[in-house]
Amino acid sequence: MKELNAQEAHDLMQSDPQYIYLDVRSVPEFEAGHPPRAINIPIAHLTPGAGMSPNADFTAVVEAALPKDAKLVVGCKSGGRSARRRATSGRRSARTSCASRCSDCARMRTS
């Protein structure tokens, strides 16, 4: 697993359109801003007044939504959730993937 900064993630997404940006932040975080072509599958859900709770369906949704051999850039707000996603990926860990921070990538613009 390679860790990328925002510029590297942007450049990779621009140079290889086969990469999918998997944003694992909560829905409200995603809606507040996300990189172009990002898809959102939260690793945890934000529950008002209770904080974050794990998304029990995360792995099943990822496996249903993404091809097994997909090239991924996995991002979250600060890197912790994308690292957790890599740890919970199970049989999908062989796919090409990188980690980045969505908060930085969301500021990147496509050319």
N, C-alpha and C positions, 0 to 999 in steps of 0.2 A: 504494500500500500504506500503510495507516494502522497505526501502532503503538499498542497499547492497554496500559493498566495492568490489574491483576487486576480491580479494581472495574468498569472500563469493559467488559472482556470479559464479566464476569458479567452486567452490566446488558444488554449487547447480546444475549447468549444468552437472557436472560429475556424481553426485549421482542420478539424475533423468533425463533420456534422453527424457522425454516428454516435458521438458522445451524448448522453442524456444527463441533464443536471437533476439529480434527485435531492430535493430540499426536504429535510427531515424535521424542520421546525413545525410549530403548531400552526393551525389554520390562520389565526389572527396575525401571527408574525409573517406568514407567507403573504397574506393579503396586504400587509403594510408595505411590501416591496420585495421583489424577487428578481433573480437574473432572467434574461430572455430565455425562452424555451424550457424553463424549469417546470418540473412536475412536483407536486407536494404530496408526500405520504408521511404524515407526522409519526415520529417514534413515541411521542407522548402528546396527550391532549391537555389543553389548558382548561381547568374547571374554575370558574369564578369563585373566589373565596377559599378554594382548597388547593390551588396551585396546579402543578403538573402531575398527571397520572399516566402510567404506561399505556400505550396502545397495544392491547393484547392481540389485535389483528394485524399488526405491522408486517410480520414476516409473510403471512398469507397474502396480504394485499400486494406486497412487493413482488412475490412470486407470480401472482395472477396478472399484475400490470406490466411487468418488464420481462423481456426475453432473458432466458438463462445466461446467454452469452453477451448480454448488453455491456457496452462500455459506459461506465458511470463516473460522474463527478458527484460526490456526495457532500452536501453542505448543510451547515446549521449556523447558529448565531456566533458561537465562539469556538467550535471544534469538538466539544464534548459529546454532543448527540451524534455527530457523524462518526466519531470513533466508536460509540456504542453500536451504531448501525453495522459497522464493519465486524464488530465482535458477535453480533447476533445473526449474521448473514448465513451461517450454516453452509449448505452445499453451494451457495452462490459466491463464496469467497474467492473462487478462482477467477472470477471475471475481472476485467481491467477496471480499476476504480481509483479515484483520487479524492482527497478531502480538502475542503475549503470552507471559508466562513461566508455564509450567505449575506450577512450584513455588508461585507465589503464587495462581494460580487454583484449585489443588487445595484450598486452605484456604477458598475461598468456598463458601457453602452456598446451595442454592436455597431460595426461600421457598415 
